[in-house]
Every structure is written in C-alpha cells, then in structure tokens.
C-alpha cells in the first residue's frame, strides 16, 4: 500500500516538474517573439508569412 502511494507522489511530482518546465519555456518563447515583433516590422511580415505558409500546408 505504502509503495503505491509513494509511486503516486513521485508521478505527481514528475508531472508538476514537466508542466512547470513547459510553462516556463512557453512564457520565454512568447516573450522572445513579442520582443522580436516589437523590434521591427520585419517581425510582422515574418509572422504573416508564417501564418500563410501554415494555412497553405
């Protein structure tokens, strides 16, 4: 019984770690993209082209 509880706790701990890592990476990526878009109109064109390409594919 105690071993299954321990496994569950370990699984939850791993899941929390993965989720927090993914969230941090997503936030960092979002910030970088926001800065890139704000820094130049090239960013706007790049995002527009990316959307069009993805839409075509």
N, C-alpha and C positions, 0 to 999 in steps of 0.2 A: 504493500500500500504506500509506504513512505517513498519508495523508489519512483513510483508513477507520479507522485506529487512533485518530487524533485525534477523529474523529466519535464513535467508540465511547466514548472517555474523556469527551467532552462530554456524551453521552447519560447515562452513568452518573452524572456529576456533577449533572446536572439532576434525575435520578431521586432521588438521595440528598437533594438540597435539598428536593424536594417531599415526600418521605417524612418528613424531619425536621420540616418545617413542619406537616404534618398531625398528626404525633405530638404536637408541642408544643401545637397547638390542641386536640386531643382531651384532653390532660392538663389544660390550662387549663379547658376546659369541664367536665371531670369534677370538678375541684377546686371550681369555682364552684357546680355542682349539689350537691356534697356539703355545702358551707357553707350553701347555701340550705335544704337539707333539715334540717340540724342546727339551724339557727337557729330553726325553728318547725315546729309540727305541720302548718301550712298546706302546707308543702313535701311532707309525706307525703300529704296529701289530694290535692294537685295531681298528684303522680306517680301516685297510684292512679287518679284520673280520667283522666289521660293514657293509662295502660295500658288502661283500659276503653274509652275512645274509639277507640284504635288497634285494639283487639280487635274492636270492633263494625264498624269500617271494613274 
